[in-house]
Amino acid sequence: MSIIKNKILALGIAAMLVLAFAACGSPQGGSDSGQSSPGSAHSPAPQDANPNRPAWLDEQPNLVDHGDSVSITFPAEMFEGVDLSPEFIEVNDYIAAVKNADDTVTITMSKALQENFMNSFRGDVDYNIDYFISEVGYLTKITYTDDMRSMQLYVEDYDNDDLLIQLLYFFCYPFEQYQFMLGQNVYFVMTVIDGKTGEVVTELAYPDDLM
């Protein structure tokens, strides 16, 4: 478990996020349609199904809405070593990029660009759901909620705990990015469910289970 966690922290945050935001002008992924693929399904968003949902899950403390644009403050590690130059801003179609006193970075972008990023993250999830459903025999279905606060992986006759854990951490990346792009506090739950009995096999709450 510790090896996987270290890989996610070292690669997922320090490398992948920098690539997504700094090295290219738009997000990359298997699909940018924002539509669910045959192997995935969206269940009702928790705010519709759970009246006891904590209010902070819907708060956006790291986002300022300017009308046609938004300013989003990202953690310092996402832009470590990145030169927030005029060229960087132009290449990425941002309006502004500012490093704050606490080393966090505030990016101002159009709402259209923000939406493109979010659709790309959803597309990445749907694309990879299709891939893993086709390649991992004991995975029967993967669902996730519209707000990307939870994902459910259904398995039958599985025999590889390590792979299950790796899959959970693999999907953490686009979920984390999606919530960063909304200016939210990052939190989501990944649950593995036995498709035959309905019992929970294992569950990961991110980031709590990395502490």
C-alpha positions in Angstrom: 0.0 0.0 0.0 2.8 2.5 0.9 4.5 1.9 -2.4 1.3 2.7 -4.3 0.6 5.8 -2.2 4.1 7.1 -2.7 3.7 6.6 -6.5 0.5 8.5 -6.5 1.9 11.4 -4.4 5.1 11.6 -6.4 3.8 11.0 -9.9 0.2 12.0 -9.7 0.7 15.4 -8.0 4.3 16.4 -8.9 4.3 15.3 -12.5 0.8 14.6 -13.9 -0.8 17.8 -12.6 2.0 19.9 -13.9 1.7 18.3 -17.3 -2.0 18.8 -17.4 -1.9 22.5 -16.5 1.6 23.7 -17.6 2.9 21.7 -20.5 -0.1 22.0 -22.8 -2.8 24.4 -23.8 -5.7 22.1 -23.1 -6.3 18.9 -21.1 -5.5 15.6 -22.6 -7.4 12.4 -22.3 -9.1 9.5 -24.1 -12.3 11.4 -24.7 -13.5 15.0 -24.4 -17.2 14.4 -25.0 -18.2 14.4 -21.4 -20.7 11.6 -22.1 -20.9 8.3 -20.2 -19.4 5.3 -22.0 -21.1 1.9 -22.1 -19.1 0.6 -19.1 -19.9 3.5 -16.9 -23.0 5.0 -15.3 -23.8 8.1 -13.4 -26.0 7.7 -10.3 -27.9 10.7 -8.9 -25.6 13.3 -7.4 -25.4 12.8 -3.6 -26.9 16.3 -2.9 -30.1 15.0 -4.5 -30.1 11.6 -2.7 -28.7 12.5 0.8 -30.5 15.3 2.8 -27.7 15.0 5.4 -24.9 15.8 2.9 -22.4 18.1 4.6 -22.7 21.6 3.2 -18.9 22.0 2.9 -18.8 19.4 0.1 -20.6 22.0 -2.2 -18.5 25.0 -1.1 -15.9 26.6 -3.4 -13.5 28.3 -1.1 -10.7 28.4 -3.7 -12.8 30.0 -6.6 -13.8 33.5 -7.3 -16.5 34.0 -9.9 -16.1 37.1 -12.1 -19.1 36.4 -14.4 -17.6 35.2 -17.7 -14.3 34.1 -16.0 -13.1 32.5 -12.8 -10.0 32.7 -10.6 -9.0 29.4 -9.1 -6.3 28.9 -6.5 -4.3 25.7 -6.8 -1.9 24.1 -4.4 1.8 25.1 -4.7 3.0 21.6 -5.7 0.9 21.7 -8.8 3.0 24.5 -10.3 6.3 23.8 -8.6 9.1 24.8 -11.0 6.7 26.4 -13.5 7.5 29.8 -14.9 4.3 31.8 -14.8 5.4 34.0 -17.7 3.3 35.9 -20.2 4.2 33.1 -22.7 2.8 30.5 -20.3 -0.4 32.4 -19.9 -0.8 32.9 -23.7 0.0 29.3 -24.6 -2.6 28.0 -22.1 -5.3 30.5 -23.0 -5.3 31.8 -19.4 -6.2 35.4 -18.5 -3.7 35.6 -15.7 -1.5 33.4 -13.5 -0.2 34.7 -10.2 2.0 33.1 -7.5 0.7 34.0 -4.1 2.7 34.8 -0.9 2.1 31.2 0.4 3.3 29.8 -3.0 -0.2 28.7 -4.1 -1.0 29.8 -7.7 -4.1 31.6 -8.8 -5.1 31.0 -12.4 -7.8 33.2 -14.0 -9.5 31.6 -17.0 -12.7 31.9 -19.0 -15.6 29.7 -17.8 -15.5 28.1 -21.3 -11.9 26.9 -20.7 -12.8 25.7 -17.1 -15.7 23.7 -18.6 -13.4 22.2 -21.2 -11.0 21.0 -18.5 -13.9 19.5 -16.5 -15.3 17.7 -19.5 -11.9 16.4 -20.3 -11.5 14.9 -16.7 -14.9 13.2 -17.1 -13.9 11.9 -20.5 -10.7 10.5 -19.0 -12.8 8.6 -16.4 -15.2 7.2 -18.9 -12.4 6.2 -21.3 -10.5 4.4 -18.6 -13.7 2.7 -17.2 -14.2 1.2 -20.6 -10.6 0.1 -20.8 -10.5 -1.6 -17.4 -13.9 -3.2 -17.8 -12.6 -4.9 -21.0 -9.2 -5.8 -19.6 -10.0 -6.9 -16.0 -12.2 -10.0 -16.1 -13.6 -9.7 -12.6 -14.7 -6.0 -12.9 -18.4 -6.0 -13.9 -19.4 -2.4 -13.6 -18.0 1.0 -12.5 -20.3 3.9 -11.6 -19.6 7.4 -10.3 -21.7 10.3 -9.1 -22.3 13.5 -11.2 -20.3 15.6 -8.7 -17.4 13.2 -8.8 -17.5 12.8 -5.0 -17.8 9.0 -5.1 -17.1 6.0 -7.4 -18.3 2.4 -7.1 -16.4 -0.6 -8.6 -18.4 -3.8 -8.8 -16.4 -7.1 -8.8 -17.2 -10.8 -9.0 -14.8 -13.6 -8.2 -11.8 -11.3 -7.9 -8.4 -12.6 -7.0 -6.0 -9.7 -7.0 -6.3 -7.3 -4.0 -3.2 -5.3 -5.1 -4.8 -4.5 -8.5 -8.0 -3.4 -6.9 -6.1 -0.9 -4.7 -4.1 0.3 -7.7 -7.3 0.9 -9.6 -8.7 3.0 -6.8 -5.6 5.2 -6.7 -5.5 5.4 -10.4 -9.0 7.0 -10.5 -8.1 9.4 -7.8 -6.2 11.6 -10.2 -9.1 12.9 -12.5 -11.4 13.1 -9.5 -8.9 15.3 -7.7 -8.4 17.5 -10.7 -12.1 17.9 -11.3 -12.6 19.2 -7.7 -9.5 21.5 -8.0 -11.0 23.0 -11.1 -14.2 23.8 -9.2 -12.3 25.4 -6.4 -13.5 22.8 -4.0 -11.9 21.1 -1.0 -10.8 17.7 -2.4 -12.7 14.8 -0.9 -14.2 11.6 -2.5 -14.8 8.0 -1.7 -14.0 5.0 -3.8 -15.9 1.8 -2.9 -15.3 -1.8 -4.2 -18.6 -3.8 -4.0 -19.1 -7.5 -4.4 -21.5 -7.7 -7.4 -23.0 -11.0 -6.2 -23.6 -10.2 -2.5 -23.7 -6.4 -2.5 -21.1 -6.3 0.4 -18.4 -3.7 0.5 -15.0 -5.3 -0.2 -12.9 -2.3 0.5 -13.2 1.5 0.6 -10.8 4.4 0.1 -11.6 7.9 1.4 -9.3 10.5 -0.3 -7.3 12.2 1.1 -8.0 10.8 4.6 -6.6 7.4 3.8 -3.3 8.9 2.6 -2.7 10.5 6.0 
